[in-house]
């Protein structure tokens, strides 16, 4: 029997320029493509987007909803475009990844770009 994975995506942009450049839309499109390539589907309610929120703060509406859902054990996998979409500070990135990794919650976030911030690095850091 095939296990059905409960997945979510998270996207964030902080500035008006980023919002105007449709980077939220491009992030979501890339994340959805990766989820589909993995043979999975993301329910609409599990698409978390913080548009116009700084990654320097952890208090963001969609991120808080994602963290709550993960803490409830309702996710198996979270897809994020790159670590800086979770948070700008490395310490916050580590904190958030720690919250999302087993055995507490779900698999580590699937990243479209790795920790090195190389735009050509499109393989997930965590498998």
C-alpha positions in Angstrom: 0.0 0.0 0.0 1.3 3.4 -1.0 1.6 5.9 1.9 0.0 9.3 1.2 2.3 12.1 2.4 0.8 15.2 3.9 2.7 18.1 2.3 2.8 21.9 2.6 4.7 24.7 0.8 6.0 27.9 2.2 6.9 31.0 0.3 7.9 34.5 1.4 9.0 37.9 -0.1 9.6 41.0 2.0 9.8 44.0 -0.2 7.5 45.8 -2.6 10.0 45.3 -5.4 10.1 41.5 -4.7 6.3 41.5 -4.6 6.1 43.5 -7.9 8.5 41.1 -9.6 6.1 38.2 -8.9 8.6 36.3 -6.9 5.9 34.9 -4.7 4.2 33.5 -7.8 7.4 32.2 -9.2 8.3 30.6 -5.9 4.9 29.0 -5.6 5.1 27.7 -9.2 8.5 26.2 -8.6 7.4 24.6 -5.4 4.3 23.2 -6.9 6.3 21.8 -9.8 8.7 20.1 -7.4 5.8 18.6 -5.4 4.2 17.3 -8.6 7.6 15.9 -9.8 7.7 14.0 -6.5 4.2 12.6 -7.3 2.4 14.6 -4.6 -0.3 17.1 -4.3 -0.5 20.2 -2.1 -4.0 21.0 -0.8 -4.8 24.7 -1.2 -5.1 25.0 2.6 -1.5 23.9 2.9 0.0 26.6 0.7 1.6 29.1 3.2 2.6 32.5 1.8 3.9 35.5 3.6 3.9 38.4 1.1 5.6 41.5 2.4 7.0 40.1 5.6 10.7 40.4 6.6 12.6 37.2 7.1 14.4 38.9 10.0 11.3 38.2 12.2 9.8 34.9 13.1 6.3 36.4 13.8 4.7 36.0 10.3 1.1 34.9 9.8 1.7 32.1 7.3 4.8 30.9 9.0 3.0 30.7 12.4 0.2 28.7 10.8 2.7 26.4 9.2 4.5 25.9 12.5 1.3 25.2 14.3 0.3 22.6 11.7 3.7 21.0 11.9 3.7 21.0 15.7 0.3 19.2 15.6 2.0 16.4 13.6 -0.2 17.1 10.6 2.7 17.2 8.0 5.1 14.7 6.6 7.0 17.1 4.3 7.4 20.9 3.9 8.8 22.4 0.6 10.6 25.7 0.7 12.4 27.5 -2.1 15.6 28.2 -0.2 16.7 28.6 3.5 16.4 32.4 3.4 12.7 32.1 2.6 12.3 30.5 6.1 14.5 33.2 7.8 17.3 35.6 7.1 19.3 34.7 10.2 21.0 31.3 10.1 20.1 30.7 13.8 16.4 31.2 12.9 16.8 28.8 10.0 18.3 26.2 12.2 15.5 26.7 14.8 12.8 26.3 12.1 14.4 23.3 10.5 14.7 21.7 13.9 11.0 22.3 14.5 10.2 20.6 11.2 12.4 17.5 11.4 11.7 14.1 12.8 10.8 12.6 15.1 8.8 15.6 16.3 7.0 16.7 13.2 7.9 15.8 9.6 10.8 15.3 7.2 13.2 18.1 6.9 12.2 20.9 4.5 12.7 20.1 0.8 14.7 23.0 -0.6 14.7 23.9 -4.2 18.0 25.8 -3.6 20.6 24.7 -1.0 22.2 26.3 1.9 25.0 27.7 -0.3 22.6 30.1 -1.9 23.8 29.1 -5.4 21.1 29.8 -7.9 22.2 26.8 -9.9 21.8 24.4 -7.0 18.3 23.1 -7.6 18.6 19.8 -5.9 17.0 19.4 -2.5 19.4 19.5 0.4 17.4 17.0 2.4 16.1 13.8 0.8 
